[in-house]
């Protein structure tokens, strides 16, 4: 059929080589459209324009140009596409005036071809807008997914940080509770062994103190570990240790009980309160109590026999200050690593877990902490807690 048409149009039995070359050039240009989109557009449109301008038989020669135009518009080459299509149309319409071999399209055909070109360009623009819209939706969806992933990662990090802080808090509480009560038990056990043979009736007091200290230690440990499984624990029956005791008009009754406890265990301790006692925020109250407890435990361990501890508690409008000093022998505390020593001329000392825990307690509440041996002996622990912004 194609041979008959060609013979009728050109008087030949077959198309010339130039026609075949133009028919092949358009599709061949599409092979490089992903890497060289402008080149593919220009070659495909030029080959199709040359084919129809010469007047070769109509057929699917325009398909390569159609795909090239739509692809170029969809990928954003708008100006180039419109310029190339306009140039091709003008070439097809005006070529007959200066090229005798060119076809002479009728006005109706020019209008038809121009209308189809506008339809193709409009379809390409619509495809471009639609593609851009889908890309924006994909980018927005990806951004939302990244935001959700970042939020989830932030929540995971927050939970991990909370868990780490809770473990640190529990470790500090256990250190203070066990260190204090086991030290009391150790002292009373030594007293009991010493009195067992000579004055067995007095050994009963030491055993009673051991029983009370161990029971109190178990109660406090149980309260601390209860935070690990709050669903399985009943509400605490006694308040957390603090400077005061709930329901007692004396705001430092809890601290006085602690002083009496260590005094009964063989460490003379005195309490000095300055300023009118006020109800402290719970976290400050508990931290101050634990610092006094840990400091007195350290005095009992390191200050040597005969040492006397003094606890000074100063209330202010905006802060509360706790100072624990002793007159023990400083050489027994001397170490090789000076850390946290703010007293000029004082000997160096090694910071242990207890001092580190006390410092962390104070700094977590925005306060100031110092712990250092004195130049003339003894040791001092200073903790200042601000009250502003706490409740």
Secondary structure as GFF3:
##gff-version 3
##sequence-region A 1 391
A	DSSP	alpha_helix	2	10	.	.	.	ID=ss1
A	DSSP	alpha_helix	17	30	.	.	.	ID=ss2
A	DSSP	alpha_helix	37	54	.	.	.	ID=ss3
A	DSSP	alpha_helix	62	74	.	.	.	ID=ss4
A	DSSP	alpha_helix	78	94	.	.	.	ID=ss5
A	DSSP	three_ten_helix	95	97	.	.	.	ID=ss6
A	DSSP	alpha_helix	107	198	.	.	.	ID=ss7
A	DSSP	alpha_helix	200	225	.	.	.	ID=ss8
A	DSSP	three_ten_helix	226	232	.	.	.	ID=ss9
A	DSSP	alpha_helix	253	264	.	.	.	ID=ss10
A	DSSP	beta_strand	269	274	.	.	.	ID=ss11
A	DSSP	alpha_helix	282	302	.	.	.	ID=ss12
A	DSSP	beta_strand	309	315	.	.	.	ID=ss13
A	DSSP	beta_strand	319	326	.	.	.	ID=ss14
A	DSSP	three_ten_helix	330	333	.	.	.	ID=ss15
A	DSSP	alpha_helix	353	364	.	.	.	ID=ss16
A	DSSP	beta_strand	368	373	.	.	.	ID=ss17
A	DSSP	beta_strand	379	386	.	.	.	ID=ss18
###
